[in-house]
Amino acid sequence: MRRKDINPNTPELWDRLLFEKNRELLASDFYKDKINRIYKFLKNRKGRFLDVGVGMGNLESKMLRDGTKLDIHGVDISPKAIFRAKKRLKGQFYISRAESLPFKDSYFDVVALIDVLEHVDEAKSITTLRESNRVLKRHGHLIVSVPINEDLVDLIRTKRNTNEHMREFTPEILGNELTLADFSVIKKDLLYAFSKFYYLKSLIMRFIPGYRKPNLLIMFSRKK
């Protein structure tokens, strides 16, 4: 097990991983469903939107194709990802860490932390959520997604933690941390990582809850 004070999620790592894995993600119905659910929440909203950990900008590409009314902003620790976003997407993009955002207080209407918190040291998780709270307007919305039920200890032991996750979440843990950061949870979605017949199997899970453990949690919350 690695030392807890060393976070391997460096800009250099994500310069590589984001570009290596994007084609695989775009071919995944599980990933596309996640993006679609978040997009559905954003679709008819107006104002300023911030994607913390914008990565390859797949969500933003979908928003722009649809003619979004949101003014798009994004940050990432990967310089290559930000360079690509500036070249390919309409919006404002900056190199930044999630726990120290380069924006003034109460600037955004919606902030997203999509698959970010599992890469943050546990000691900085609340700080990261409070930073998102700081840049949100009163009653602004925060969208957070995290993997669940992945058995991180075994992934690290067997050297399969290729995405360098730092911690495991449960719905209770994420809900409690959002509450501590002064958010109210208004909705949550649970997704299952089926590799084949994704939509059919996901539909079946609606009728037999508990048959299989979900693999991804999306929480939609509001700043108090």
C-alpha positions in Angstrom: 0.0 0.0 0.0 1.3 3.4 -0.9 2.0 6.1 1.7 -1.2 8.1 2.3 0.7 11.4 2.0 1.8 10.7 -1.6 -0.8 11.4 -4.3 0.2 9.9 -7.7 -2.4 12.0 -9.5 0.1 14.3 -11.2 -0.4 16.6 -14.2 2.0 14.3 -16.1 0.0 11.2 -15.3 -3.3 12.8 -16.6 -1.6 14.2 -19.6 -1.1 10.6 -20.6 -4.2 8.8 -19.2 -6.8 11.2 -20.6 -5.6 10.7 -24.1 -5.0 7.0 -23.8 -8.4 6.1 -22.5 -10.8 8.5 -24.2 -11.6 6.3 -27.2 -12.5 3.5 -24.9 -14.7 5.7 -22.8 -16.6 7.0 -25.9 -17.3 3.5 -26.9 -18.8 2.6 -23.5 -22.6 2.7 -23.0 -21.9 3.0 -19.3 -19.9 6.2 -19.8 -22.3 7.6 -22.3 -25.2 7.0 -19.9 -23.4 8.9 -17.2 -22.8 11.9 -19.5 -26.4 11.8 -20.7 -27.8 11.9 -17.2 -25.6 14.9 -16.3 -26.4 16.6 -19.6 -30.2 16.1 -18.9 -29.8 18.0 -15.7 -27.9 20.8 -17.4 -29.9 21.0 -20.7 -32.3 23.8 -20.0 -30.2 25.8 -17.6 -28.7 29.3 -18.1 -25.8 31.1 -16.5 -22.3 30.0 -15.9 -21.1 26.4 -15.7 -17.8 25.1 -14.3 -16.5 21.6 -15.0 -13.8 20.8 -12.4 -11.7 18.1 -14.1 -12.9 18.9 -17.6 -10.6 16.2 -19.1 -11.3 15.7 -22.8 -14.4 17.9 -22.7 -16.8 15.1 -23.8 -19.7 16.6 -21.8 -18.9 20.1 -23.1 -18.8 18.8 -26.7 -22.3 17.4 -26.2 -23.5 20.7 -24.6 -22.2 22.8 -27.5 -23.6 20.5 -30.2 -27.0 21.0 -28.5 -26.7 24.8 -28.4 -26.4 25.1 -24.6 -27.4 28.4 -23.0 -24.7 27.9 -20.3 -21.4 29.8 -20.4 -18.8 27.0 -20.2 -15.7 27.1 -18.0 -13.4 24.2 -17.2 -10.3 23.4 -15.1 -8.0 20.4 -15.1 -4.5 19.6 -13.8 -3.6 18.3 -17.2 -1.9 21.0 -19.3 -2.5 19.0 -22.5 -6.2 18.6 -21.7 -6.6 22.4 -21.2 -4.6 23.1 -24.4 -6.9 20.8 -26.3 -10.0 22.3 -24.8 -8.9 25.8 -25.7 -8.3 24.7 -29.3 -11.5 22.7 -29.8 -14.2 24.1 -27.5 -16.0 27.3 -27.0 -15.4 28.4 -23.4 -12.8 29.4 -20.9 -10.4 26.8 -19.6 -7.6 26.9 -17.0 -5.0 24.7 -15.5 -6.0 24.4 -11.8 -6.5 22.0 -8.9 -10.0 21.3 -7.6 -9.2 22.6 -4.1 -8.0 26.0 -5.2 -10.1 27.4 -8.1 -9.1 30.6 -9.9 -12.6 32.2 -9.7 -14.3 34.8 -7.4 -16.9 34.0 -4.9 -20.5 33.2 -6.1 -19.6 33.2 -9.8 -21.2 30.0 -11.1 -24.7 28.7 -11.4 -23.7 25.0 -11.7 -20.4 23.2 -10.9 -19.6 19.6 -11.7 -17.0 17.3 -10.1 -17.3 14.3 -12.4 -15.1 11.4 -11.2 -12.8 13.8 -9.4 -13.1 13.2 -5.6 -11.8 9.6 -5.8 -8.5 11.1 -6.9 -8.3 13.6 -4.0 -6.7 12.9 -0.7 -9.3 12.2 1.9 -8.0 15.1 4.0 -8.7 17.5 1.1 -12.1 16.2 0.1 -14.2 18.6 2.2 -11.9 21.4 1.2 -12.5 20.6 -2.4 -16.3 20.5 -1.9 -16.2 23.8 0.0 -14.2 25.4 -2.7 -16.9 24.4 -5.2 -19.4 25.9 -2.7 -17.4 29.1 -2.6 -17.6 29.7 -6.3 -21.3 28.8 -6.5 -24.1 31.4 -6.3 -26.6 31.0 -3.5 -28.8 28.0 -4.3 -26.5 27.0 -7.2 -26.2 23.4 -8.0 -23.3 20.9 -7.6 -23.1 17.6 -9.5 -20.7 15.0 -8.2 -20.0 11.5 -9.5 -17.8 8.8 -7.8 -17.2 5.1 -8.3 -18.6 2.8 -5.6 -18.2 -0.9 -4.7 -14.9 -1.2 -6.5 -12.9 -2.8 -3.7 -10.0 -0.4 -3.9 -7.8 -2.4 -1.4 -7.9 -5.4 -3.8 -7.3 -3.2 -6.9 -4.2 -1.7 -5.2 -3.0 -5.2 -4.0 -3.3 -6.7 -7.5 -1.9 -3.6 -9.2 -5.1 -2.9 -11.1 -5.7 0.6 -9.7 -4.6 2.0 -13.1 -6.7 5.2 -12.6 -4.9 5.9 -9.3 -8.0 6.2 -7.1 -7.1 7.4 -3.6 -10.2 6.3 -1.6 -13.5 4.6 -1.7 -17.0 6.2 -1.5 -20.4 5.0 -0.4 -23.6 7.0 -0.8 -23.5 7.7 2.9 -20.0 9.0 2.8 -20.6 11.3 -0.1 -23.9 12.5 1.3 -22.3 13.3 4.6 -19.4 15.2 3.0 -21.8 17.2 0.9 -23.8 18.1 4.0 -20.6 19.2 5.8 -19.7 21.4 2.8 -23.1 23.1 3.1 -25.0 21.3 0.3 -28.4 19.7 0.3 -28.7 16.5 -1.8 -31.8 16.7 -4.1 -31.3 13.6 -6.3 -29.0 10.6 -6.8 -28.5 8.2 -9.6 -26.9 4.7 -9.4 -25.3 3.2 -12.5 -24.2 -0.4 -13.2 -21.1 -1.1 -15.3 -22.5 -3.7 -17.7 -20.2 -4.2 -20.6 -22.8 -5.8 -22.8 -26.6 -5.1 -23.2 -26.1 -2.1 -20.9 -29.4 -0.4 -21.3 -31.5 -3.6 -21.1 -29.6 -4.9 -18.0 -29.9 -1.4 -16.4 -33.6 -1.5 -17.0 -33.9 -4.9 -15.4 -32.0 -3.6 -12.3 -34.8 -1.1 -11.7 -37.2 -4.0 -11.0 -34.8 -6.2 -9.0 -32.8 -3.7 -6.8 -30.2 -5.3 -4.7 -29.5 -8.1 -7.2 -26.2 -6.5 -8.1 -24.2 -3.7 -6.5 -24.0 -0.4 -8.4 -20.7 0.8 -9.7 -21.2 4.6 -10.0 -23.0 7.2 -7.9 -24.1 10.6 -9.2 -25.4 13.1 -6.6 -27.1 16.3 -7.6 -27.1 18.9 -4.8 -27.9 22.5 -4.1 -25.9 25.1 -2.1 -27.8 26.0 1.0 
